[in-house]
């Protein structure tokens, strides 16, 4: 089960993706336009970046919607040793704190 599925089920939040489920797939122009429309309709105010993905598309979408950055999440990979998410426990704590703080 993915991190977004776990959080979604436990805390009733929805995660929208600028890219497909694979980091190798890219969103089409129509998919990006639909995502921007959905973000505006849902009143999304915070966006997060995954540590392994190129941030350019997410930043472009955020600019079009007015959403603010919430930080960098580590959903599938740890940070470098000594980083904020260099163990599973630290990764989960980091992600939870970022997401929870964005909801305040």
C-alpha distances in whole Angstrom, upper triangle without the diagonal:
4,7,8,6,7,10,11,11,12,15,16,15,15,14,16,16,20,18,16,13,14,17,19,20,22,23,26,29,28,24,25,28,26,23,26,28,24,24,28,28,25,27,24,26,23,21,19,19,17,19,18,20,23,24,27,25,23,27,29,26,27,31,31,29,30,27,27,25,23,22,20,16,15,11,11,15,17,20,24,25,27,25,23,19,21,19,15,17,19,16,14,18,19,16,16,20,20,18,20,23,23,23,26
4,5,5,6,9,10,11,12,14,15,14,13,11,13,13,16,15,14,10,12,14,17,17,19,20,23,26,26,22,22,25,23,20,23,25,22,21,25,25,22,24,21,23,20,18,16,16,13,15,15,16,20,20,23,22,20,23,25,23,23,27,27,26,27,24,24,22,19,19,17,13,12,8,8,12,15,18,21,23,25,22,20,17,19,17,14,16,17,14,12,16,16,13,14,18,17,15,18,21,20,21,24
4,5,5,6,8,10,11,12,13,12,11,10,13,13,16,16,15,12,14,15,19,19,20,21,24,26,26,22,22,25,23,20,23,24,21,20,24,24,21,22,19,20,17,16,13,14,11,14,14,16,19,19,22,21,19,21,24,22,22,25,26,24,25,21,21,19,16,16,14,10,9,6,8,11,13,16,20,21,22,19,17,14,17,15,12,13,14,11,9,12,13,9,10,14,14,12,14,17,17,17,21
4,5,5,6,8,10,10,10,9,8,6,9,10,14,14,13,11,14,15,18,18,19,19,22,24,23,20,20,22,20,17,19,21,18,17,20,21,18,19,16,17,15,13,12,13,11,14,15,16,19,18,21,19,17,20,22,19,19,23,23,21,22,19,19,17,15,15,14,11,11,8,11,14,16,18,22,24,25,22,19,17,19,19,16,16,17,14,12,14,14,11,11,14,13,11,14,16,15,16,19
4,6,5,6,8,10,10,9,9,8,11,13,16,16,15,12,15,17,20,19,21,20,24,26,25,21,22,24,21,19,21,22,19,19,22,22,19,21,18,20,18,17,16,17,15,18,18,19,22,22,24,22,20,23,25,22,22,26,26,24,25,22,22,21,19,19,18,14,14,11,13,16,19,21,25,27,28,25,22,20,22,20,17,18,19,16,14,17,17,14,13,17,17,14,16,19,18,18,21
4,5,5,6,8,10,10,11,11,14,16,19,19,18,15,18,19,23,23,24,24,27,29,28,24,25,27,25,22,24,25,22,21,24,24,21,22,20,21,19,18,16,18,16,18,19,20,24,23,26,25,22,25,27,25,24,28,28,26,27,23,23,22,19,19,18,14,14,11,13,16,18,20,24,25,26,23,21,18,20,18,15,15,17,14,11,14,15,12,11,15,15,13,14,18,18,17,20
4,5,5,6,7,7,8,9,13,15,18,19,18,16,19,20,23,23,24,23,27,28,27,24,24,26,23,20,22,23,20,19,22,22,18,19,16,18,16,15,14,16,15,18,19,20,23,22,25,23,20,23,25,23,22,25,26,23,24,20,20,19,16,16,16,13,13,11,14,17,18,20,24,25,26,23,20,18,20,19,16,15,16,14,11,13,13,10,9,12,12,10,11,14,14,13,16
4,6,6,5,5,6,7,11,13,17,18,17,15,19,20,23,23,23,22,25,26,25,22,22,23,21,18,20,21,17,17,20,19,16,17,15,17,16,15,15,17,16,20,21,21,24,23,25,23,20,23,25,22,21,25,25,22,23,20,20,19,17,18,18,15,16,13,16,19,21,23,27,29,29,26,23,21,24,22,19,19,20,17,14,16,17,13,12,15,15,12,13,16,15,14,17
4,6,6,7,9,11,14,17,21,21,20,18,21,23,26,25,26,25,28,29,28,25,25,27,24,21,24,24,20,20,23,22,18,20,18,20,19,19,19,20,20,23,24,24,27,26,29,27,24,27,28,25,25,29,28,26,27,23,24,23,21,22,21,18,18,16,18,21,23,25,29,30,31,28,25,23,25,23,20,20,21,19,16,18,19,16,14,17,18,14,15,19,18,16,20
4,6,8,11,13,16,19,23,23,23,20,23,25,28,28,28,28,31,32,31,27,27,29,26,24,26,26,22,21,24,23,20,21,19,20,19,19,19,21,20,23,24,25,28,27,30,28,25,27,29,27,26,29,30,27,27,24,24,23,20,21,21,18,18,16,18,21,22,25,28,29,29,27,23,21,24,22,19,18,19,18,14,15,17,14,12,15,16,13,13,16,17,15,17
4,6,9,11,15,18,21,23,23,21,24,25,28,28,28,27,30,31,30,26,26,27,25,22,23,24,20,19,21,21,17,18,16,17,16,17,17,19,19,22,24,24,27,26,28,26,23,25,27,24,23,27,27,24,24,21,21,20,17,19,19,17,18,16,19,22,23,25,28,30,29,26,23,21,25,23,20,19,20,18,15,15,16,13,11,13,14,11,10,14,13,11,14
4,7,10,13,16,20,22,21,20,23,25,28,27,27,25,28,29,27,24,24,25,22,19,21,21,17,17,19,18,14,15,14,16,16,17,17,20,20,23,25,25,27,25,28,26,22,25,26,23,22,26,25,22,23,20,21,21,18,20,21,18,20,18,21,24,25,27,31,32,32,29,26,24,27,26,23,22,23,21,17,18,19,16,14,16,16,12,12,16,15,12,15
4,7,10,13,17,18,19,17,21,22,25,24,24,22,25,25,24,21,20,22,19,16,18,18,15,13,16,15,12,13,11,13,12,13,14,16,17,20,22,21,24,22,24,22,19,21,23,19,18,22,22,19,19,16,17,17,15,17,18,15,17,15,19,22,23,25,28,30,30,27,24,22,25,25,22,21,21,19,16,17,17,14,12,15,14,10,11,14,12,10,14
4,6,10,13,15,15,14,18,19,22,20,20,18,21,22,21,17,17,18,16,13,15,15,12,11,14,14,10,12,10,13,12,12,13,15,15,19,20,19,21,20,22,19,16,19,20,17,16,20,20,17,18,15,17,16,15,17,17,15,17,15,18,21,23,24,28,30,31,27,24,23,26,25,23,23,23,20,18,19,19,15,14,17,15,12,13,16,14,13,16
4,7,10,12,12,12,15,15,19,17,17,16,18,19,19,15,15,17,15,11,13,15,12,10,14,14,12,13,10,12,11,9,10,12,12,16,17,16,17,16,18,16,13,16,17,14,14,18,18,16,17,14,15,14,13,14,14,12,14,12,15,18,20,22,25,28,28,25,22,20,24,23,21,21,21,18,16,18,17,13,14,16,14,11,14,16,13,13,17
4,7,9,10,10,14,14,17,15,14,12,15,16,15,11,11,13,11,8,10,12,9,8,12,13,11,12,10,12,11,9,10,11,12,16,16,14,16,15,16,13,11,14,15,11,12,16,15,13,15,13,15,14,14,15,15,14,16,14,16,19,22,23,26,29,30,26,24,22,25,26,23,24,24,20,19,21,20,16,17,19,16,14,17,18,15,16,19
4,5,7,8,10,11,13,11,10,9,12,14,14,10,10,12,11,8,11,13,11,11,14,15,14,15,13,15,13,10,10,10,10,14,14,11,13,12,13,10,9,12,13,11,12,15,15,14,16,14,15,14,15,15,14,13,15,13,15,17,20,21,24,28,29,25,23,22,24,25,23,24,24,20,20,22,20,16,18,20,17,15,19,20,17,18,22
4,7,9,11,10,12,10,8,7,10,11,11,8,7,10,10,7,9,12,12,11,14,16,15,16,14,15,14,10,11,10,11,14,14,10,11,10,10,7,6,10,10,8,10,13,13,13,15,13,15,14,15,16,15,15,16,15,17,19,21,22,25,28,29,26,24,23,26,27,25,27,26,22,22,24,22,19,21,22,19,18,21,22,19,20,24
4,7,7,7,8,6,5,5,9,11,12,9,9,12,12,10,13,15,15,14,18,19,19,20,17,19,17,13,13,11,11,14,12,9,10,11,11,8,9,12,13,11,14,16,16,17,19,17,18,17,18,17,16,15,16,14,15,17,20,21,24,28,29,26,25,23,25,26,24,26,26,22,22,25,22,19,22,24,21,20,23,24,22,23,27
4,5,7,8,5,6,7,10,13,13,10,11,14,14,12,15,17,16,16,20,21,20,22,19,21,19,16,15,14,13,15,14,11,13,14,15,12,12,16,16,15,17,20,19,19,22,20,21,20,20,20,18,17,17,15,15,17,21,22,25,29,30,27,26,24,26,26,24,27,26,22,22,25,24,20,23,25,22,21,24,26,23,25,28
4,7,9,7,10,10,14,17,17,13,14,18,16,14,18,20,18,18,22,22,21,23,20,22,20,17,15,14,12,15,13,12,14,15,17,15,14,18,19,17,19,22,22,22,24,21,23,21,20,20,17,15,15,12,12,15,19,21,24,27,28,25,24,22,23,23,21,24,24,20,20,23,22,19,21,23,21,20,23,25,23,24,28
4,5,6,9,11,14,17,18,15,16,19,19,17,20,22,21,21,24,25,24,26,23,24,22,19,17,15,12,14,11,10,13,15,16,15,15,19,19,19,20,23,24,24,26,23,24,22,22,21,18,16,15,13,12,14,18,20,22,25,27,25,24,22,23,23,21,24,24,20,21,24,23,20,22,25,23,22,25,27,25,27,30
4,6,8,10,14,17,18,15,15,19,19,17,19,22,21,21,24,26,25,26,22,24,21,17,15,12,10,11,8,7,9,12,13,12,13,16,17,17,19,21,22,22,24,22,22,20,20,19,16,14,14,12,11,13,16,17,20,23,25,22,22,20,21,22,21,24,23,19,20,23,21,19,22,24,22,21,25,26,24,26,30
4,7,10,13,16,18,16,16,20,20,18,21,24,23,23,26,28,27,28,25,26,24,20,18,16,14,14,11,9,11,14,15,14,15,18,19,19,21,23,23,24,26,25,25,23,23,22,19,18,17,16,14,16,19,20,22,26,28,25,25,23,24,25,24,27,27,23,24,27,25,23,26,28,25,25,29,30,28,30,33
4,7,10,13,14,12,13,17,17,16,18,21,20,20,24,25,25,26,23,25,23,20,18,16,15,16,13,11,12,14,15,12,14,17,17,17,20,22,21,22,25,23,24,23,23,22,20,19,19,17,16,18,22,23,25,29,31,28,28,25,27,28,26,29,28,25,25,28,26,24,26,29,26,25,29,30,27,29,33
4,7,10,12,10,10,13,14,13,15,18,18,18,21,23,23,24,22,23,21,18,17,15,15,17,14,11,11,12,12,10,12,15,14,14,17,19,18,19,22,21,22,21,22,22,20,19,20,18,18,20,23,24,26,30,32,28,28,26,28,29,28,30,30,26,27,29,27,24,27,29,26,25,28,29,26,28,32
4,7,8,6,6,10,10,10,12,14,15,15,18,19,20,21,19,21,20,17,17,16,16,18,16,13,13,13,12,9,11,14,13,12,15,17,16,17,20,19,21,20,22,22,20,20,21,20,20,22,25,26,28,32,34,30,29,28,30,31,29,32,31,27,27,30,27,24,27,28,25,24,28,28,25,27,30
4,5,5,6,9,10,11,12,14,15,16,19,20,21,22,21,23,22,19,20,19,19,22,20,17,16,16,14,11,13,16,14,13,16,18,16,18,21,21,23,23,24,25,24,24,25,23,24,26,29,30,32,36,37,34,33,32,34,35,33,35,34,31,31,33,31,28,30,32,29,27,31,31,28,29,33
4,5,5,6,9,10,11,12,14,15,17,18,20,21,20,22,22,19,20,20,21,23,22,18,17,16,14,11,13,15,12,11,15,16,13,15,19,19,22,22,24,25,24,25,26,25,26,28,31,31,34,37,39,35,34,33,35,37,35,37,36,32,33,35,32,29,31,33,29,28,31,31,28,29,32
4,5,5,6,9,10,11,12,14,16,16,18,20,19,22,22,20,21,21,22,25,24,20,19,19,17,13,15,17,14,13,16,17,14,16,19,20,23,23,25,26,26,26,28,26,27,29,32,33,36,39,40,37,36,34,37,38,36,38,37,33,33,35,33,30,31,33,30,28,31,32,28,29,32
4,5,5,6,9,10,10,12,14,15,16,18,17,19,19,17,18,18,19,22,21,18,17,17,16,12,13,15,13,11,15,16,14,15,18,18,21,21,22,23,23,23,24,22,24,26,29,30,33,36,37,34,32,31,34,34,33,34,33,30,30,32,30,26,28,30,26,25,28,29,25,26,29
4,5,5,6,9,10,10,12,14,15,16,15,17,17,15,16,16,17,20,20,16,15,14,13,9,10,12,10,8,11,12,10,11,15,15,17,18,20,21,21,21,23,22,23,25,28,28,31,35,36,32,31,30,32,33,32,33,32,29,29,30,28,25,27,28,25,23,26,26,23,24,27
4,5,5,6,9,10,11,12,14,15,15,17,18,16,18,19,21,24,23,20,19,17,15,12,12,14,11,9,12,13,10,11,14,15,18,19,22,23,23,24,26,25,27,29,31,32,35,38,39,35,33,33,35,37,35,36,35,32,31,33,31,27,29,30,27,25,28,28,24,25,28
4,5,5,6,9,10,10,12,14,14,17,17,16,18,19,21,24,24,20,20,19,18,14,14,16,14,11,13,15,12,12,16,16,19,20,22,23,24,23,26,24,26,28,31,32,35,38,39,35,33,32,35,36,34,35,34,31,30,32,30,27,28,29,26,24,26,27,23,24,27
4,5,5,6,9,10,10,12,11,14,14,12,15,16,17,21,21,18,17,16,15,12,11,13,12,8,10,13,10,10,13,13,16,17,18,20,20,20,22,21,23,25,28,28,32,35,35,32,30,29,32,32,31,32,31,27,27,28,26,23,24,25,22,20,23,23,20,20,24
4,5,5,6,9,10,11,10,12,13,12,15,16,18,22,22,19,18,16,15,11,10,12,10,6,8,10,7,6,10,10,14,15,17,19,20,21,23,23,25,27,29,29,32,36,36,32,30,30,33,34,32,33,32,29,28,29,27,24,25,26,22,20,23,23,19,20,23
4,6,5,6,9,10,11,13,15,15,18,19,22,25,25,22,22,19,18,15,14,15,13,10,12,13,10,8,12,12,16,18,20,22,23,24,26,25,28,30,32,33,36,39,39,35,33,33,36,37,35,35,34,31,30,31,29,26,27,28,25,22,24,25,21,21,24
4,5,5,6,8,9,12,14,13,16,18,20,24,24,21,21,19,19,16,14,16,15,11,12,14,12,10,13,12,16,17,19,21,22,22,24,23,25,28,30,31,34,37,38,34,31,31,34,34,32,33,32,29,27,29,27,24,24,25,22,20,22,23,19,19,22
4,6,5,6,5,8,10,10,13,15,18,21,22,20,20,17,17,14,12,13,13,9,9,12,10,7,10,8,12,14,15,18,19,19,22,21,24,26,28,29,32,35,35,31,29,28,31,32,30,31,29,26,25,26,24,21,21,22,19,17,19,19,16,16,19
4,6,5,7,9,11,12,16,18,21,24,26,23,22,20,19,16,14,15,14,11,10,12,9,6,9,9,13,15,17,20,22,22,25,25,28,30,31,32,35,38,37,34,31,31,34,35,33,34,32,30,28,29,27,24,24,25,22,19,21,21,17,17,19
4,6,8,11,14,15,18,21,23,27,28,25,25,23,22,19,17,18,17,14,14,15,13,10,12,12,16,18,19,22,24,24,27,26,29,31,33,34,37,40,40,36,33,33,36,37,35,35,34,31,29,30,28,25,25,26,23,20,22,22,19,18,20
4,6,9,12,13,16,19,21,25,26,24,24,22,22,19,17,18,18,14,14,16,14,11,12,11,14,17,17,20,22,21,24,23,26,29,31,31,35,37,37,33,30,30,33,34,31,31,31,28,26,27,25,22,22,22,20,17,18,19,16,14,17
4,6,9,12,15,18,21,24,26,24,24,21,21,19,16,17,17,14,12,14,13,9,10,9,12,14,15,18,21,21,24,24,27,29,30,31,34,37,36,32,29,29,33,33,31,31,30,27,26,26,24,21,21,21,19,16,17,17,13,13,15
4,6,8,11,15,17,21,22,20,21,18,18,16,13,14,15,12,10,12,12,8,9,6,9,11,12,15,17,17,20,20,23,25,27,27,30,33,32,29,26,26,29,30,28,28,26,24,23,23,21,18,18,18,15,13,14,14,11,11,13
4,7,10,14,17,20,22,20,20,17,18,17,13,13,14,12,9,11,12,8,7,4,6,9,9,13,15,16,20,20,24,25,26,26,29,31,31,27,24,24,28,29,28,27,25,23,22,22,20,17,17,17,14,12,13,12,9,9,11
4,7,10,13,16,19,17,18,14,16,15,11,11,14,11,8,11,13,10,9,5,5,6,6,9,12,13,16,17,20,22,22,22,25,28,27,23,20,21,24,25,24,24,22,20,19,19,16,14,14,14,10,9,11,10,7,9,11
4,7,10,13,15,14,14,11,13,12,8,9,11,9,7,11,12,10,10,6,6,5,6,8,9,10,14,14,17,19,20,20,23,26,25,21,19,19,22,24,22,23,21,18,18,18,15,13,14,14,11,10,13,12,9,11,14
4,7,9,12,11,12,9,12,12,8,10,13,12,10,13,15,14,13,10,9,6,5,5,6,7,10,11,14,15,16,16,19,22,22,18,16,15,19,20,19,19,17,15,15,15,12,10,12,12,9,9,12,12,10,13,15
4,6,8,7,8,7,10,10,7,9,12,12,11,14,16,15,15,12,11,8,8,6,5,6,9,10,12,13,14,14,17,20,20,16,15,14,17,19,18,19,17,14,15,16,13,11,14,14,11,12,15,15,13,16,19
4,6,6,8,8,12,12,10,12,15,15,14,17,19,19,19,16,15,12,11,9,6,5,6,7,9,9,11,11,14,18,18,15,14,12,15,16,16,17,16,12,13,15,12,10,14,15,12,13,16,17,15,18,21
4,6,8,9,13,14,12,14,17,17,17,19,22,22,22,19,17,13,13,10,6,6,6,8,9,8,9,8,11,14,15,12,12,10,12,14,15,17,14,11,14,15,12,11,15,16,13,15,18,18,18,21,23
4,7,9,12,13,13,15,17,18,18,21,23,23,23,21,20,16,16,13,10,9,8,9,8,8,10,10,12,16,17,14,15,13,14,16,16,19,17,14,16,18,16,14,18,19,17,18,21,22,21,24,26
4,6,9,10,9,12,14,14,15,18,19,20,21,18,18,15,15,13,10,10,10,11,11,11,13,13,16,19,21,18,17,16,18,20,19,22,20,17,18,20,18,16,19,20,18,18,22,22,20,23,26
4,6,7,8,10,11,13,14,16,17,19,19,18,17,15,16,14,12,13,14,14,15,15,17,16,18,21,23,19,19,19,20,23,23,25,23,20,21,23,20,18,22,23,19,20,24,23,22,24,27
4,6,5,6,9,10,10,12,14,15,16,14,13,11,13,11,10,12,14,15,16,16,18,17,19,22,23,19,19,19,21,23,23,25,23,19,21,22,19,17,20,21,17,18,21,21,19,22,24
4,6,5,6,9,10,11,13,14,15,14,14,13,15,14,13,16,17,18,19,20,21,20,22,26,26,23,23,23,25,27,27,29,26,23,25,26,23,21,24,24,20,21,24,24,21,24,26
4,5,5,6,9,10,11,12,14,13,14,13,15,15,15,16,18,18,19,20,22,22,24,28,28,25,24,24,26,28,27,29,27,24,25,26,23,21,24,24,21,20,24,23,21,23,26
4,5,5,6,9,10,11,12,10,11,10,12,12,12,13,16,16,18,19,21,20,23,26,27,23,22,21,24,26,25,27,25,21,22,23,20,18,20,21,17,17,20,20,17,19,22
4,5,5,6,9,10,10,9,9,9,12,12,12,15,17,19,20,21,22,21,24,27,27,23,22,23,25,27,27,28,26,23,24,24,21,19,22,21,18,18,21,20,17,20,22
4,5,5,6,9,10,10,12,12,15,16,16,18,21,21,23,24,26,25,27,31,31,27,26,26,29,31,30,32,29,26,27,28,25,23,25,25,21,21,24,23,20,22,24
4,5,5,6,9,8,11,11,14,15,16,17,20,20,22,24,26,25,28,31,31,28,26,26,29,31,30,31,29,26,26,27,24,21,23,23,20,19,22,21,18,20,22
4,5,5,6,5,7,8,11,13,14,16,19,20,22,24,25,24,27,30,30,26,24,25,28,29,29,29,27,24,24,25,22,20,21,21,17,17,19,18,15,17,19
4,6,5,7,8,10,14,15,17,19,22,23,26,27,28,27,29,32,32,28,27,27,30,32,32,32,30,27,28,28,25,23,25,24,20,20,22,21,18,20,22
4,6,8,11,13,16,18,20,21,24,25,27,28,30,29,32,35,35,31,30,30,33,35,34,35,33,30,30,30,27,25,26,26,22,21,24,23,19,21,23
4,5,9,12,14,17,19,20,23,24,26,28,29,29,32,35,34,31,29,29,32,34,32,33,31,28,28,28,25,23,24,24,20,19,21,20,16,18,20
4,6,10,13,15,18,20,23,24,27,28,29,28,31,34,33,29,27,28,31,33,32,32,30,28,27,27,24,22,23,22,19,18,20,18,15,16,18
4,7,9,12,15,16,20,20,24,25,26,25,28,31,30,26,24,25,28,29,28,28,26,24,23,23,21,18,19,19,15,14,16,15,11,13,15
4,6,9,12,15,18,20,23,23,24,23,26,28,27,23,21,22,26,27,27,26,24,22,22,21,18,17,18,16,13,13,15,13,9,12,13
4,6,9,11,15,16,20,20,20,19,22,24,23,20,18,19,22,24,23,23,21,19,19,18,15,14,15,14,10,11,14,12,9,12,14
4,7,9,13,14,18,18,18,17,20,23,21,18,15,16,20,21,20,20,18,15,15,15,12,10,12,10,7,7,10,8,6,10,12
4,7,10,12,15,15,15,14,17,19,18,14,12,13,16,18,18,18,15,13,14,13,10,9,11,10,7,9,12,10,9,13,15
4,7,10,12,12,12,11,14,16,16,12,10,10,14,16,15,16,13,11,12,13,9,8,11,11,8,10,13,13,12,15,17
4,6,9,9,10,10,14,16,16,12,10,9,12,13,13,13,12,8,9,10,8,6,9,10,8,9,12,13,12,15,18
4,6,6,6,7,11,14,14,11,9,7,10,11,10,11,10,6,8,10,8,7,10,12,11,12,15,16,16,18,21
4,6,8,10,14,16,18,15,13,10,12,12,10,12,12,8,8,11,10,8,11,13,12,12,15,17,17,18,21
4,7,10,13,15,17,15,14,11,12,12,10,13,13,9,10,14,13,11,14,17,16,16,19,21,20,22,25
4,7,9,12,14,12,12,9,9,9,9,12,12,8,11,14,13,12,15,17,16,17,20,21,21,24,26
4,7,8,10,8,9,5,5,6,7,10,9,7,10,12,11,11,14,16,15,17,20,21,21,24,26
4,6,8,5,7,5,5,8,10,12,10,8,12,13,11,12,15,16,15,17,20,20,21,24,26
4,6,5,8,8,6,9,12,14,12,11,15,16,14,16,19,19,18,21,23,23,24,27,29
4,5,9,8,5,8,12,13,11,12,15,16,15,17,20,20,20,23,24,24,26,29,30
4,7,8,6,9,13,13,11,12,15,15,13,16,19,18,18,22,23,23,24,27,28
4,6,5,9,12,12,9,9,13,13,10,13,16,15,15,18,20,20,21,24,25
4,6,9,11,10,7,7,10,9,7,10,12,11,12,15,16,16,18,20,21
4,6,7,8,5,4,8,8,7,9,11,12,12,14,16,17,18,21,22
4,7,8,6,7,10,11,10,12,15,15,16,18,20,21,22,25,26
4,5,5,6,9,10,10,12,14,15,16,18,20,21,23,25,26
4,6,5,6,9,10,11,12,14,15,17,18,20,21,23,25
4,5,5,6,9,10,11,12,14,16,16,18,20,21,23
4,5,5,6,9,10,10,12,14,15,16,18,20,21
4,6,5,6,9,10,11,12,14,15,17,19,21
4,5,5,6,8,10,11,12,14,16,17,19
4,6,5,6,9,10,10,12,14,16,17
4,6,5,6,9,10,11,12,15,16
4,6,5,6,8,10,11,13,15
4,6,5,6,8,10,11,13
4,6,5,6,8,10,11
4,6,5,6,9,11
4,6,5,7,9
4,5,5,7
4,5,6
4,6
4
